[in-house]
């Protein structure tokens, strides 16, 4: 299993964050806080199903104060529970929402790149992750 000490884990998480932040439009909350990919994931999952267990888990963690920290915790939760590809795919189903959150250079707006990314993420479902959540 992949653990917190794995160099590959840190590289994978950095690449995932890079993808999710690449060409992300700058948005602000009502109180002026900058929104991040965490907000995109929350909105995308809220549109698709009643409540995602990963979102519920992450929002219950009082120590996480920033969207970046919540996003990182969500990615780790999804890796442990083999839900990353499915969760991201649900967020990527709505082209209008994608254009609302991302500029044109985002790989998520290209059907070919989106399919390649999701295919790679579905392969991760076969990997066991033992991570501290």
N, C-alpha and C positions, 0 to 999 in steps of 0.2 A: 504493500500500500504506500501511497504518497503521503508524507507527513509534513508538518510545519518546517522541518529542517531541510527539506528538499530544495536545492537550487532551481530545479526545473519548475517547481511550484511558483517560486517568486517570479521567474521569467514568464510563465504562463499568465499569472495574474497581472503582471505589468503589461503584457501584450493585450489582454482582454480590456484592461482599462484604457489603453491607447486607442483600441478600436472603438470603444464606446464613447470616448471623448473626441475622437477625430472629427473635425468639421461640425461639432455640436454647436448649435446656435446659443448665444448668450441670452439667458432668460433670468428673470429675477422674480422672487416671491413677492407677495403683497408688502412684506416688511423690508424688502430690499436685498434679502440674502440671495446669492447667486445659486441658480439651480444647476444640477449636474445630472449625470446619467442615472443616478438613483431616482430622480424625479421622473425621468423618461420611463424607466422600468415600472415604477409604481403606477403611473398613468396608463401605460400600455397593458399591464396585467389587470388593472381595475376594469378596463373596458372589456376584457375577455372572460373573466370569471368572477365569482363573487369575492373570494379573498384567497390570496396566495399565502400558504403557510410560511414561506420564507420572508415575505413582507411583514407578516404578523410577528414572527420571531425577531426580526431585526428592529422593528419599532418598539419592541418590549425591552430592548437593551438600553438602560438609562445612561450607560457610559458613552454611547455614541452620540456625538453632538453635531456632526457635520454631515452633509449629503455624501461627501467623499468617503467618510468612515462607514456610513450605512451601506453605500454601494459596495465597498470592499467586503463587508460582512455578508451581504447578500450573495455575492459571487462565491464566497467560501461555503455558505450554506448550500447553495445550488450544486456545487461540486460534490460535497459530502452526500447529498441526497439524490445525486444523478438527475438533476432537474435543469441544468444550465441551458442546454440546447432547446428544450421544450419551452422554458420560460422566455428565452430570448425570441424564439420563433413566434410566440404569441404576441410579443411586442412589435414584431416586424411585419405583421400581417396587414396593417392598415397604412397604405401609402400616404394618405392625407396626414396622418399623425407623424409619419417619418419626415415629411417635408416641413411640418410644423417645428420639429426638433432639430433637424439636420440640414446643412447646406448641401449643395449639389455634389461636392467631391466625396461625400461619405460613401464608403463601400456598401452601406446598408441600402442605399438608393439604387444600386445596380443589382438587378435580379441575378446575374451570374455570380458576382462577388458574394451576395447574400447567401446564395445556395452553397457556395464553397465554404464560407464561414460556418454555416449551420451544419454542413456535412462533417466538418472537422470537430465541431463541438459535440455532435452526436457520437462520434468515436470515443470521446472522453467518458461516455456513459459506461464503457467497459473497464474503466480505471477505478480502483478503490482509493478514496481519499479519506484519511484519518486526520482531520484538522480540528484544532481547538476552535470552538465557535463562541 
